[in-house]
Amino acid sequence: MATVGRALLFLAFAVALYGIAASLYGGIKRERAWVDSGRRAFIALAGVLTIAFGILEAAFLRSDFSYALVASHSSTTTPTFYKATAVWSSQEGSLLLWVWLLSIWSSLVLHMTRRSLREIAPYAQAVLFGFATFFLFLTAFKENPFDTLALVPQEGTGLNPLLRHPAMMFHPPMLYSGYTLFSIPFAFAIGALVTNRVNAEWIQGTRRFALGAWLALGIGIVLGARWSYTELGWGGYWAWDPVENASLMPWLTGTAFIHSVMIQEKRGMLKVWNASLILATGTLAIMGTFLVRSGILDSIHAFGASTLGVPFLILISIMVLGSIGLVLWRREALRSEHSIDSLLSREAAFILQNILLVGLCFVIFWGTFFPLISEAVTGTKASVGPPWFDRYTTPIAFVLVALIGIGPLISWRRATAANLRRNLAIPLGAGAVTLVGLLFVSGATKEPKALVFAALVAIVLAGVGQELWRGTRARRAMSSESPPVALVSLVRRNRRRYGGYTVHAGFAILLFGVAISSSFEHSKDVSLRPGQAATIGGFDVRYVRAYSDPGAEKIVFGSTLDVSKDGKHVATLRTSRGFYPSQDPTLGILGRFFQGEAESEVGLRAGFGRDIWTVVNPDLIPLEPIIDQGNRRFAEAMRAVVGDGTRTPDTGAVNELFALRDQAVAALAERWVRRPWTADFRMIVSPMATWIWIGAIITFCGGAIALWPAPATARRRVTATYAARLAKDLARA
């Protein structure tokens, strides 16, 4: 089947090349049959890649170690769920996943727009086929996932222990869905610029895919943050890692694009800005894929050094130079039809919000690539850490939250004093009450930034609540519906608007959780023996007992801790560190079980008020003399059984020796329980951290509401409105 898989990749590469040629020929010659042929070629490409991906998936599920990829990223002891998801834990598998998702989403959008955007579609198809050709070239000729081994091992290396977490296994597909979905509006923007069809038509045709990209990429980012919080054992959820930043940058510019296109649709403004934003977002999405694979920046998320850096740099250079050239070429057609009537308007607020989002992206870009910039200028590779990022991103975040709360409440075109009083009185009052309450009721004055941020979040939530209440009241005035039914009907008939309000509320809650948890966090590193205790954040944490589990897949050293406050039991936490056997024979017959890759199991008690978090780092130094002695004895016994290789070893004796080895490993693990020694713990009490994840869920629910298709009656109303506006524009012409 590996031969079939390789053949399918070459076939897919040929189909992609044909798709480029057919689409461009059909677009240039205005031959609709060729354009349709190119569109159908994408459907064929999706089918071919689905079969290829299925073959690779089946190889992982049945532990077929004749595949080099399966042997290096799976094992017979790997749980089935992780076998299925280990496909994209590698460079080769993730590239195949990327191009497969691209083919699926592209086929869908081309099918949905087959009767519209007829002039733009051929060139958009060609761009999408270009992306597919690039990734298929890498997959088929550089990093082929169907390479096989001449000597098939009996056991595989296994999946990286750090990746054995549900969030991490869904994290790459969501990120790649975001990246590939953003390539769709990028491609249609290129098509609009090539054909000089730069009105809002291409935006309306691809807006849902841009929103879907924003939603998928955001979910992927949050899943990565959750994995970091519960798996890596350092106690945080965001470290300003280069690959983390690479996924955040297109999300920020994509957020700006989703907001600013509303101004183009309503006022015919910001055409240059919107085209530039989506072209930058598509380029940043490719750059995010590039950073994982190039090895040019150190990251825990990267695949390490590879030979793919140069091809990606060529692609990114073509995208950047081509985008700049097209925008300059069409600069006359991209002129705005109107200008801002007043600085005190929703348009002005959205523009300022866009500037801040792009400015935040630039800060992150500069900090991420500063090691390369400094090396190019000074010859020394220097890097910046989280304090540098926090220094510049925090003030921008403050202003952004304020705009999120106030911007949607300001009228379009020009706000009046009466309008401002009517719309801002309640939100600003809620913010003032929140600030005063936190200052004088709780007495929390040590972190003024966090308190001001909480007040801004109150403004956002009050503003959203006010809009929902007013809309529901108006709905009830026109019908006899109950308040809950009226609210659902209101949101259902205007999902884009109220889904956006929900996103704002959720994002404000998420940032509130970030601000409070980081400002008032208590952290401590301690060394404890069973029976000893430490105090952190008003809680007493006592090391109760040690436990171990010498399983077939890994050896676990764990600790049970009791958390109490004022003498009352609060929680029982269990934290452990598991060691996977190494395949390095130089570590010894026993030593390889204790010196391989390791993973941490965090002890976590999450709550609405605070999270209590701990992780253990067992010190294995007391076991080293015993392990060294065991290595020598087992090596001598193995030589006695195997001999010099001139005779066949006694199978029974070898099996007996392996059984003794397993007993010795179990005895060493049990020693941790019977004679426990001092263990190192990191303990954290983090207030309001749970609200980060609650806010993320609300945000993504709002995104799903905005993405969900509107009822047929609402679509007809919107279509009629657009048709009337188009007729008016034609009459003027």
Buried (B, 14 or more C-beta within 10 A) or exposed (E): BBEEBBBBBEBBBBBBBBBBBBBBBBBEEEBEEBBBBBBBBBBBBBBBBBEBBBBBBEBBBEBBBBBBBBBBBBBEBBEEEBBBBBBBBBBBBBBBBBBBBBBBBBBBBBEBBEEEBBBBBBBBBBBBBBBBBBBBBBBBEBBBBBEBBEEEEEBBBBBBBBBBBBBBBBBBBBBBBBBBBBBBBBBBBBBBBBBEBBBBBBBBBBBBBBBBBBBBBBBBBBBBBBBBBBBBBEBBBBBBBBBBBBBBBBBBBBBBBBBBBBBBBBBBBBBBBBBBBBBBBBBBBBBBBBBBBBBBBEBEBBBEEBEBBEBBBEBBEEBBEBBEEBBEEBEEBBEBEEEBEBEBBBBBBBBBBBBBBBBBBBBBBBBBBBBEBBEEEEEEBEBBEBEBBEEBBEEBBBBBBBBBBBBBBBBBBBBEEEBBEBBBEBBBEBBEEBBEBBBEEEEBEEBEEBBBBBBBBBBBBBBBBBBBEEBBEEBBEEEEBEEEBBBBBBBBBBBBBBBBBBBBBBBBBBBBBBBBBBBBBBBBEBBBEBEEBBEBBEBBBBBBEBBBEBEEBBBBBBBBBBBBBEEEEBBEBBBBBBBBBBEEEEBBBBBBBBBBBBBBBBBBBBEEEBBBBBBBBBEBEEBEEBBEEBBEBBEEBBEEBBEEEEEEBEEEBEEEBEEBBEEBBBEBBEBBBEEBBBBEBBBBBBBBBBBBBBBBBBBBBBBBBBBEEBEEEBEEEEEEEBEEBEEEEEEEE
